[in-house]
Amino acid sequence: MSKVTLDDLRADFLAARKRYSERTDLDWRDQRRKSFDIPQFASYYDFLVQQQDYPPETDPGYEVAKLAKQWMVWLTKGKNGALLWKLAN
């Protein structure tokens, strides 16, 4: 099992965010849309996994929210937190 690197996580997140934007016709570059930042996506992940009406994997934002949650876990553990935050936003 290979170890996930910062670059891997960043690339995965950016790709997932782009796919989410394409599926939902939302532009993640739109600065007015605060729902596209890391903490918001991480909170959305928490919301999705608590839902009991449907599997969270069926939500279009699940993939990017899950990756955002991983980023937040790294931030809270202090693993290159400042650099990670800068790269993510």
Buried (B, 14 or more C-beta within 10 A) or exposed (E): EEEEEBEEBBEBBBEBBEEBBEEEEBEBEEEEEEEBEBBBBBBBBEEBBEEEEEEBEEBEBBBBBBBBBBBBEBBEEEEEBEEBBEBBE
